[in-house]
């Protein structure tokens, strides 16, 4: 379970550090090529969820946030149960990455509207 938690915390920390650095140093839409023809870093924002879908208004944002928290909690409980069964570490690593991504989305939804001007 320690490896899973370390993975989750490390990925969330790196994700948030990178997002803050980009918000402070890039113009919206700015693109930097990291590996020619293979990997670019571009500053874009998505106010909703996957594919730009969103629930309207404050109540929609709150409903989406509550749903995300419930799903992350369920996955963490699932991971905990899997650690008791000595599940393959590769699978556990994949689940840890999913949780880290979801936690990053929760943080973004809750914090970035207050820390940075939208515009």
N, C-alpha and C positions, 0 to 999 in steps of 0.2 A: 504493500500500500504506500510505502514511503516513496518508491520510484514514481508511482502514479501521481502522488501529490507534488513531488518535486517537478515533474514534467508539467503539470497543470500550472503551478505557480510561475515556473520559468517562462513558459509560453505566454501567459497572460502579461507578465512583466515586460517581456520583450515586445509584445504586441502594443502595449500601451506606450512604451517609450518611443517606438517607431512612429506611432500615430501622432504623438505630441510633437516630435521632431518635424514630421512632415507638415503638420498644421502651422508650425511656427516658421518654417523655412521654405515652403513651396507656395506658389500661386495655384489657385484652383485650376485643374486641368493640366498643370505642368507635368512633363514626362521626362524621366531620366533613364537612359539605357544602361542597364547593369551588366548584362551579358549579351553581346551583339546577336540579334536575331532570335534570342531565346527568352530573355528576362528583362522587363521594363518595370519601373516604379512610377506610377502615375497617381496624382492626387485627385481623387473623386470621392464624393460622399453619397450615401444612400440613406434617406431619412426613414425608410420603412424596413422591410425585411427582404428576403430573397426575391430577385427579379423586380425590385422596386415596388412590390405590393405593400400597401399600408392600410391600416384601419384609420378612419378619419377621427380627428379631434384628440383632445386630451384623454378621453375615456378609452379611445382605441389604443393609444400609446400605453396606457395603464394596463389594459387587458393583455396586450402583447407582452409587456414586461412580466406580468404575473404568470402568463403561460410559459415564458422562458425560464422563470425561476422554478416553476413546478417541474418542467422537463429536466433541467440541470439537476435538481434534487433527486429525481427518479433515476437518472443515469449514475449519479454518485452512489446511491443505494445499491444499484445493480453492480457497479464496480466493487463495492465493499463485499457483496455476496460472492463475486467471482474470485476475490483474493482468498477467500476461505477454501475455494475449490482448486487452488493452484492453477488457474487458467493461464494459457500461453501468454508470455510477456508481450509479444507483438500485438496481440488483440487488445491487451490492457493499454498499451501505448496508443493505439488508435482511438480507443475510448477516451483516454486522457486528452488527446488533441481535440476531440469533439467537445468535451467539457470546457477546455480552455477557450475554444472559439466562441462557444455560447456565453461563457462568462465575460469575454471581451465585448460581445454584443450587448449584454446587460449593462456593463460599465459605460459603454458608449452612449446607450440610450438614456441612462440616468444622469450622466455627468457632462457630456460635451456641450449640450445646449446651455449649460450654466457657465462653463469655463471659457467658451469662445463665442464671439458674436456670429450669428448666422448671417451670411451675406457674401 
